[in-house]
């Protein structure tokens, strides 16, 4: 199998039937979806290019997520838009736990840190 331009990480496989690789983008998608499920998160924040792509209908599931990996350790950085009225420390603690659990459960990789940057406060639309 040929290596593509995506950055991938080899997972340890006890059964040795073949090699398992997971792309950074997959880990980023898992983190973004997990964070988005936490109550109080209005949306993931992205850069201008990703926002423009999203408006054109090509939604990026890893928007607002940066992943770095070394060996079997994952470092996650999230950019979040939070809903007005929610406690920032409480919401961030929930996001960190949910993202850590999702990545570790789905990939077997160890999450070293989940850093969160609150970019904006959003008012709810009624």
N, C-alpha and C positions, 0 to 999 in steps of 0.2 A: 504494500500500500504506500503510495507516495505522500510525502509530507506537504501539506498545503501552506499558504502564507499565514494562516491563523496560528497564533501562539497556543500551544497545547501543553498539557501536563499528563505524564504517564501515571496511571493509577496502579497500585500494587494489586496483583491478581493471584490469589492462592491456587486457583485451579489450573493455571498455566495452559489454557486452551488457545490463548492468543493474547495480544496486547490491547489494553484499553487506554485510550487517551481522551481527555476532556479539554475542550477549548475554554480559554479565559472568558469568552463571550457567553458561554453556557453558565458558568459560575456567576457572571454578572447578571444574567437574566433571572437566575434563581434568587439572588440577593434583592433585585429590584421588585420582583413579584412578592417576595416575603415582606419587604418593607411596606409596600403598597397596601397590604392586607391589615396593617395595624390601624386601629381607630385613632383618628387625629391627623393622619397623614393625608393632606389634600392631594398631593401628587409628587412625583419625582421631578427634580429640577434638572435641566440640561443646559448645554451650551447653545449659542445662537443657531449654529448649523443644525443641531438635532431638533431644536424647536421648529425651524423652518421645514425640515423634512417631515416632522409630525403634522404640520399644517397642510402639507401636500398629500397626506393620507398614508404615508409610509411610517407607521409607528415603530419606534425603537423600544424594545422591551428592556433594554439595558440603560435607558436614559437616566442620567444622574448617578451612575455607578462606575467606580473605578476599582479594578481588581489588580493586585500584584501578588505573584506567587513565588515562593522560594522553597524548593524541595516539596514537602507535603503540607506547607503552611500557607494560608491565605490571609491577605490583608485587604480589608474592604473599606472604601471611602464612599459615602453616600451624600448626595445633595438633595435636601428635602424641602418641600413647601408644606408648612404645617397649618392646620385649620385654627382659626381664632378661637380662644376659649379653652384650649387643651394645655395641660402642663407640659412644658418643654422637657424637664428632666424625666418625668414619668413616661412620656411618649417615647423619648429617645432610649430609655432603658428597655422598653418593650420591643422597639425596633431592633436594638442590638441583640437581644435574646432570640427573637424570631429569625433574624437573618443568620445568626450563628447556628441555630438548630437546623434550619433548612439546608444550609450548605453542607454541614457535617453529616446529616442524615442522608441526603441525596447523593453526595459524592464520596464520602469517606475521608475527605480532606479535613485538616485541622484549621480552624479559624483562630488566628492570633489576635486580631483586633477588628472592630467595626467602628470606624470613625464617622461621625455625622456632622454635616454642616447644614444649619437651618438657613435657607436662602430667602424665604419669603413667608409672610403670614397671609393666609387666604380667608376671606369672609365667605361663609356658606351662602349658596344661592337658595332662596326659599321660593 
